[in-house]
Amino acid sequence: MATTHRTKVLILGSGPAGATAAIYAARASLKPIMVHGLQPGGQLTITTDVENYPGFAEVIQGPWLMQQMEAQAQHVGTTIIHDYIVSVDLSKRPFVARGDSGDTYVADTLIIATGAQARWLGLPSEQTFQGFGVSACATCDGFFFRGKKVVVVGGGNTAVEEALYLTNHASEVTVVHRRDSFRAEKILQERLFANPKIKVVWDHVIDEILGDEEPRGVTGVRLKNVKTGATQELATDGVFIAIGHTPNTELFKGQLPLDAEGYITTKPGTTQTAIPGVFAAGDVQDKIYRQAVTAAGTGCMAALEAEKFLAHHLQPAAEAAD
């Protein structure tokens, strides 16, 4: 039977941004509701080793970290619901969201923390080795490839920036691009071509990622020439897919301002969107850093801003008259 849930703070998404927002909102006695979404825990749940989240001297596992965040949010008073939001109405307050379950969520404030999805090549072998040599984040995982050979796939700013960053760790970086020129900014291209650690393979795509099962890990890639169809194998220890990210903002098109790439735009230095009472945190509005710790930081900001908004707009009538 469908249920209507009413809350002062509704949080969509359960990654680091959503979980942190939930912790702060719950500690402010706002009794938030956090709706899991399609990927409970966000992208960290598909990340194995995490070595750059503050507070842990040893390597931790991404899924474990998100379990701990969720448990903490629940412990301090967050209601967590396993559902997926299929529509939202932001035309007036309270805001109304409807879940795939048939449930309705009525909220005085909304924190959007639906994240972004890395674009993948769609190869079965890519999925097999995801987290075991295949990554979509150089700043997250580059440290694990110290002194090793890596491949970067892509030709835009993201690919070039990832390749340049990886030269701080890897002994050799090969950029594989399906065209014969980059789309990246010229200054980035100049830096890439000037770096002796980087070489480029033009007019090729990855046909398959090669590796071992025990222990699971990448050993190479099979490249295919897009013009001739000829294939060749290239030994490598890691593959970084850098063909962009897609923010999970489909629900909000036509209701909130989005930038050219589909990210929610927020007031500089805040998580405030164009609609008062609606806040956006994490990768759904951050296309620059895309780190768990920065997502958590904006989740904290969103909860504090929601608390301030509620204090101003929902104060008792007697206080408002003073």
C-alpha positions as CSV (number, residue, x, y, z in Angstrom):
1,M,0.0,0.0,0.0
2,A,1.4,3.4,-1.0
3,T,2.5,5.7,1.8
4,T,2.9,9.4,2.1
5,H,6.1,10.4,3.9
6,R,6.4,14.0,5.3
7,T,9.7,15.5,6.3
8,K,11.4,18.8,6.9
9,V,14.4,17.6,4.9
10,L,14.3,15.1,2.0
11,I,17.6,13.9,0.7
12,L,17.8,12.2,-2.7
13,G,20.9,10.0,-3.0
14,S,22.9,8.0,-0.5
15,G,26.6,8.6,-1.5
16,P,29.0,10.6,0.6
17,A,27.1,13.9,-0.1
18,G,23.7,12.5,0.8
19,A,24.9,10.5,3.8
20,T,26.8,13.5,5.2
21,A,23.8,15.8,4.7
22,A,21.7,13.2,6.5
23,I,24.1,13.1,9.5
24,Y,24.1,16.9,9.9
25,A,20.4,17.3,9.3
26,A,19.6,14.5,11.8
27,R,21.9,16.0,14.4
28,A,20.0,19.3,14.0
29,S,16.8,17.4,15.0
30,L,15.3,17.8,11.5
31,K,14.4,14.1,11.2
32,P,15.5,13.8,7.6
33,I,14.5,11.2,5.1
34,M,17.2,9.8,2.8
35,V,16.0,7.9,-0.3
36,H,18.6,5.5,-1.5
37,G,18.2,5.8,-5.3
38,L,19.3,3.4,-8.0
39,Q,22.8,3.0,-6.6
40,P,22.7,2.9,-2.8
41,G,26.0,4.3,-1.5
42,G,26.9,6.0,-4.8
43,Q,30.0,5.4,-6.8
44,L,32.1,4.4,-3.8
45,T,30.2,1.1,-3.7
46,I,32.0,0.1,-7.0
47,T,35.4,1.3,-5.7
48,T,37.6,-1.3,-4.0
49,D,40.6,0.3,-2.3
50,V,40.2,3.8,-0.8
51,E,43.4,5.4,0.5
52,N,42.6,9.1,0.3
53,Y,39.6,9.5,2.6
54,P,40.8,11.3,5.8
55,G,40.8,9.4,9.1
56,F,42.0,6.0,8.0
57,A,45.6,5.1,8.2
58,E,45.1,1.8,6.3
59,V,43.5,1.2,3.0
60,I,39.7,0.8,3.3
61,Q,37.0,-0.6,1.0
62,G,34.6,1.8,-0.6
63,P,31.5,-0.3,0.1
64,W,32.5,-0.6,3.8
65,L,33.0,3.2,4.0
66,M,29.5,3.8,2.7
67,Q,28.0,1.2,5.0
68,Q,29.6,3.1,7.9
69,M,28.3,6.5,6.7
70,E,24.8,5.1,6.4
71,A,24.9,3.4,9.8
72,Q,26.0,6.7,11.3
73,A,23.2,8.6,9.6
74,Q,20.7,6.1,10.8
75,H,22.1,6.1,14.3
76,V,21.7,9.9,14.7
77,G,18.1,9.8,13.5
78,T,17.8,9.6,9.7
79,T,15.0,7.6,8.2
80,I,16.5,5.7,5.2
81,I,14.1,4.4,2.6
82,H,15.0,2.0,-0.2
83,D,13.2,3.6,-3.1
84,Y,13.9,5.4,-6.4
85,I,12.4,8.8,-7.2
86,V,10.7,8.9,-10.6
87,S,9.2,12.5,-10.5
88,V,9.5,15.7,-8.5
89,D,7.4,18.8,-8.4
90,L,9.5,21.9,-7.4
91,S,6.9,24.4,-8.5
92,K,5.8,25.2,-4.9
93,R,6.6,24.3,-1.3
94,P,6.3,21.8,0.2
95,F,8.0,20.0,-2.6
96,V,6.5,16.6,-3.7
97,A,8.5,13.6,-5.0
98,R,7.1,10.3,-6.1
99,G,8.9,7.0,-5.8
100,D,9.0,4.0,-8.0
101,S,7.4,2.2,-5.1
102,G,4.3,4.3,-5.4
103,D,5.1,6.2,-2.2
104,T,4.9,10.0,-2.1
105,Y,7.4,12.3,-0.3
106,V,6.4,15.7,0.9
107,A,9.3,17.9,2.0
108,D,9.8,21.5,3.2
109,T,13.4,21.4,1.8
110,L,15.1,19.2,-0.7
111,I,18.8,18.2,-0.9
112,I,19.7,16.7,-4.3
113,A,22.7,14.4,-4.0
114,T,22.0,12.1,-6.9
115,G,25.6,12.1,-8.1
116,A,27.0,11.5,-11.6
117,Q,27.8,8.4,-13.5
118,A,31.2,7.8,-15.2
119,R,30.8,7.0,-18.8
120,W,32.1,3.6,-19.6
121,L,33.1,1.8,-22.9
122,G,30.5,-0.9,-22.4
123,L,32.9,-3.8,-22.7
124,P,32.2,-7.0,-20.6
125,S,35.9,-7.1,-19.8
126,E,35.7,-3.6,-18.6
127,Q,33.1,-4.6,-16.0
128,T,35.1,-7.7,-15.0
129,F,38.2,-5.6,-14.1
130,Q,36.4,-2.5,-12.7
131,G,38.2,-1.8,-9.4
132,F,40.9,-4.3,-10.3
133,G,42.9,-2.2,-12.7
134,V,40.1,-0.4,-14.5
135,S,39.1,3.0,-13.1
136,A,37.4,6.2,-14.1
137,C,39.2,8.4,-11.6
138,A,43.0,9.1,-11.8
139,T,43.1,11.2,-8.6
140,C,41.3,8.4,-6.8
141,D,43.4,5.5,-8.0
142,G,46.6,6.8,-9.6
143,F,48.5,6.2,-6.4
144,F,48.1,2.5,-6.8
145,F,50.0,2.5,-10.1
146,R,53.3,3.9,-8.9
147,G,56.1,2.8,-11.3
148,K,53.6,1.0,-13.5
149,K,52.3,1.4,-17.1
150,V,48.8,2.7,-17.6
151,V,46.4,3.5,-20.5
152,V,44.1,6.5,-20.6
153,V,41.1,6.4,-23.0
154,G,39.7,9.6,-24.4
155,G,40.5,12.8,-26.2
156,G,38.9,15.7,-24.2
157,N,40.1,17.8,-21.3
158,T,39.3,15.0,-18.8
159,A,41.5,12.5,-20.7
160,V,44.4,14.9,-21.1
161,E,44.2,16.1,-17.4
162,E,44.0,12.5,-16.2
163,A,47.0,11.5,-18.3
164,L,49.1,14.4,-17.0
165,Y,48.1,13.7,-13.4
166,L,49.1,10.0,-13.8
167,T,52.6,10.9,-14.8
168,N,53.2,11.8,-11.1
169,H,52.8,8.0,-10.4
170,A,53.1,5.8,-13.5
171,S,56.3,5.1,-15.3
172,E,54.5,5.3,-18.7
173,V,51.1,6.7,-19.8
174,T,49.6,5.8,-23.1
175,V,46.6,7.8,-24.3
176,V,44.3,5.9,-26.7
177,H,42.0,8.1,-28.8
178,R,39.6,7.1,-31.6
179,R,40.4,10.1,-33.7
180,D,43.6,11.7,-35.0
181,S,43.4,14.8,-32.9
182,F,42.3,15.8,-29.4
183,R,39.3,18.0,-28.5
184,A,41.1,19.2,-25.3
185,E,42.2,22.8,-24.9
186,K,45.4,23.7,-26.7
187,I,47.4,24.5,-23.6
188,L,46.6,21.1,-22.1
189,Q,47.6,19.4,-25.4
190,E,50.9,21.3,-25.3
191,R,51.6,20.1,-21.8
192,L,50.8,16.5,-22.8
193,F,52.9,16.4,-25.9
194,A,55.8,17.9,-24.0
195,N,55.7,15.2,-21.3
196,P,58.3,12.4,-22.0
197,K,56.2,9.9,-20.1
198,I,53.2,10.2,-22.4
199,K,52.7,8.6,-25.8
200,V,49.5,8.7,-27.9
201,V,48.0,6.0,-30.0
202,W,45.7,7.7,-32.6
203,D,42.7,6.2,-34.5
204,H,42.3,3.3,-32.1
205,V,39.7,2.0,-29.6
206,I,40.0,-0.6,-26.9
207,D,38.5,-3.8,-28.3
208,E,39.1,-5.8,-25.0
209,I,40.7,-5.4,-21.7
210,L,43.0,-8.3,-20.9
211,G,43.9,-9.7,-17.5
212,D,44.2,-12.5,-15.0
213,E,41.5,-13.9,-12.8
214,E,43.6,-15.1,-9.9
215,P,44.5,-12.7,-8.6
216,R,42.2,-10.5,-10.6
217,G,44.1,-7.7,-12.4
218,V,44.7,-6.1,-15.8
219,T,47.6,-7.2,-17.8
220,G,47.0,-5.5,-21.1
221,V,44.5,-4.2,-23.7
222,R,43.7,-5.3,-27.3
223,L,43.5,-2.2,-29.5
224,K,41.6,-1.9,-32.8
225,N,42.4,0.5,-35.5
226,V,39.1,2.3,-36.4
227,K,40.3,2.8,-40.0
228,T,41.8,-0.6,-40.9
229,G,40.2,-2.9,-38.3
230,A,43.7,-4.2,-37.5
231,T,44.3,-5.2,-33.9
232,Q,47.3,-5.2,-31.6
233,E,47.9,-5.9,-28.0
234,L,49.5,-3.5,-25.5
235,A,50.8,-4.5,-22.1
236,T,49.5,-2.3,-19.3
237,D,48.8,-2.5,-15.6
238,G,45.8,-0.2,-15.5
239,V,43.2,1.4,-17.7
240,F,41.6,4.7,-16.9
241,I,38.4,5.5,-18.8
242,A,38.2,9.3,-19.3
243,I,35.3,9.9,-21.6
244,G,33.3,12.0,-19.2
245,H,30.6,11.8,-16.6
246,T,26.8,12.1,-16.9
247,P,25.1,13.9,-13.9
248,N,21.9,12.2,-12.7
249,T,19.8,15.3,-13.3
250,E,17.1,14.0,-15.7
251,L,14.4,14.5,-13.0
252,F,15.2,18.2,-12.7
253,K,15.3,19.2,-16.4
254,G,12.9,22.1,-17.0
255,Q,12.7,22.8,-13.2
256,L,16.2,23.8,-12.2
257,P,18.9,25.6,-14.2
258,L,21.5,23.1,-15.6
259,D,24.8,24.0,-17.2
260,A,25.7,22.9,-20.7
261,E,26.8,19.4,-19.5
262,G,23.7,18.9,-17.4
263,Y,25.1,19.7,-13.9
264,I,22.9,21.6,-11.5
265,T,24.1,25.2,-11.1
266,T,24.4,26.5,-7.6
267,K,25.1,30.0,-6.2
268,P,28.9,30.3,-5.9
269,G,30.2,29.3,-2.5
270,T,26.9,27.6,-1.5
271,T,24.7,24.6,-2.4
272,Q,21.7,26.8,-3.1
273,T,19.9,26.3,-6.4
274,A,17.7,28.8,-8.2
275,I,14.7,27.5,-6.1
276,P,14.7,28.6,-2.5
277,G,14.7,25.5,-0.3
278,V,16.3,23.3,-2.9
279,F,20.0,22.5,-2.5
280,A,22.4,20.4,-4.5
281,A,25.5,18.6,-3.2
282,G,28.2,16.3,-4.5
283,D,28.9,15.2,-8.0
284,V,25.5,16.3,-9.3
285,Q,26.8,19.9,-9.1
286,D,30.6,19.4,-9.0
287,K,32.3,18.5,-12.3
288,I,35.7,19.7,-11.2
289,Y,36.8,17.7,-8.1
290,R,34.5,14.7,-8.0
291,Q,36.0,13.3,-4.8
292,A,34.3,11.6,-1.9
293,V,35.6,14.1,0.6
294,T,34.5,17.1,-1.4
295,A,31.1,15.5,-1.9
296,A,30.9,15.0,1.9
297,G,31.9,18.6,2.4
298,T,29.1,19.9,0.2
299,G,26.6,17.5,1.9
300,C,27.5,19.2,5.2
301,M,27.0,22.6,3.6
302,A,23.6,21.6,2.2
303,A,22.3,20.4,5.5
304,L,23.5,23.6,7.3
305,E,21.9,25.7,4.7
306,A,18.7,23.7,4.8
307,E,18.6,24.2,8.6
308,K,19.1,27.9,8.3
309,F,16.4,28.1,5.6
310,L,13.9,26.2,7.8
311,A,14.7,28.3,10.8
312,H,13.8,31.4,8.8
313,H,10.8,30.2,6.9
314,L,9.1,27.8,9.4
315,Q,9.5,29.8,12.6
316,P,6.4,29.9,14.9
317,A,3.8,32.5,14.0
318,A,4.4,34.2,17.3
319,E,8.1,34.6,16.7
320,A,7.4,35.8,13.2
321,A,5.2,38.6,14.5
322,D,7.8,39.9,16.9
